Amino acid sequence: MKRAPKDNSETAGTAGSPAVCVERHFIIPGDPIGKPRQTQRDKWAKRPCVMMYRAWADHARACAGDLPDNPLSVDLLAYFEFPESYSKKQRAALAGRPHRVKPDADNIIKCIDALFKNDSMIADASCAKRWDDGQGARLEVLIQFSP
């Protein structure tokens, strides 16, 4: 999940020595979820999808630990478990391959809101979805921070 700098704004340093971005990699175990569309009513109504997201967000913050306040880019790699109805043959054929069903990748990216108070500082975000590769459902997160 390493990424090369895309422009000089990420590598601006002094006298030709590029500034080094600090990276943080961590794993959030369990099925990644997409952020639900929330309304004002969700402040007092207990919709199941919102309550599940809030529980996942608490779990994600616990897995991330203390993060700096200056995120620059986020790369996500989401792994999903197979439905119980899939045969062993189907599971073997799909292991590690692209996951093309819900939740949408853009909704998984929105879950990063749970980690930062000011996520508008993130200039670049990407997400890839895969079927379980034998290590279990999880969300692998790589965050680069401004120097």
Secondary structure as UniProt FT lines:
FT   HELIX           8..11
FT   TURN            15..16
FT   STRAND          22..29
FT   HELIX           40..43
FT   HELIX           48..64
FT   STRAND          71..80
FT   TURN            84..85
FT   HELIX           88..94
FT   TURN            95..96
FT   HELIX           105..110
FT   HELIX           111..114
FT   HELIX           119..121
FT   STRAND          124..131
FT   STRAND          138..145
//
